[in-house]
């Protein structure tokens, strides 16, 4: 198991890190195409989130039996949607922390 993990890390540093650039590029394209005003901090944060999410997806999909082209499309899409998805999950978690009964009510419904 340790040898497989070491080999996967080696593959990442030999070329998998490019995936983070694909994800960041997707986020940059989305931000530039948007009419919303973004602060420099929001711009930086969304790009970093997209790069991290795309990097994580590389570890998940590296050994999958898909074409490289399909994987590149997935990495780009993850970069485009991940900043808003992460923001939504954080907002939802904060609401649940403020009022945990919402989560309990939701989970108890069948």
Helices and strands as residue ranges (DSSP letters): H 2-11, I 12-16, H 18-33, H 40-61, H 68-98, H 101-108
